[in-house]
Structures are given as C-alpha cells and as structure tokens.
C-alpha cells in the first residue's frame, strides 16, 4: 500500500499570506507616511525651523529695542543722532566731511 501524501496547500497559503503581510507592514513602518525615514525628515525640518525661529526672535528683540529707544517715553539721543546722520545725511556745524 502506497499512500500518496497531499501537500498542505492551506498551510502554505496561510504562511505565504502571513509573510507577505509582514513584509508590507515592515515596509510601511520604514518607508510609509509615518515611517522611520519620514520621521527623520520631519525632525530635520523641525530643527531648521527652530533655528530660523531663534534668528527671527533675535531680530524682533533687536527691533523692539530700537523702537523703544526711539519712543516718546525713552529717547536715546545718540540713536536719534545716528539715524539723522544715516537717513537724512545731516552733519554738525563743527564737523568736516571728507569724500
């Protein structure tokens, strides 16, 4: 009596589907919209934006300081003199201009 053994097609199909699903989820975890590579890109962009925010914050602070120094409440005469010389081209009567 020779008995033919049948291949377990159901088990093979089950493991094949399980392996394919595993590959899909690993690929999605690495390459997907919320994957590892996308996360590194987002982190790099966040670092660049934080650096830009720091630069812009410093610029805003500098401008606020200059605005305060030119306001009616606090008048910095040296700054007014500097701005008048720079913007209007004014000089004092006792100065000599060399071009």
C-alpha angles and dihedrals in degrees: 000000000000114000121200114223117217121223111246096243093172093057092046091050091047093052092043091054091045092051092047091050090048091053091048094052093045090050091048091048091054105032105020131105090272096031132123096267093049090050092055090050091050091048091051091049090048091053091050091049092049090053090049090048090053091051092047092046090054090049091050091049090051092050092047089052092051091046091050091049091054096044126107093248095056118022119187105201094195091056092047089050091049093049092047091051093046101042103029100029092234123164134185121257093245095052129096119216117214117195 
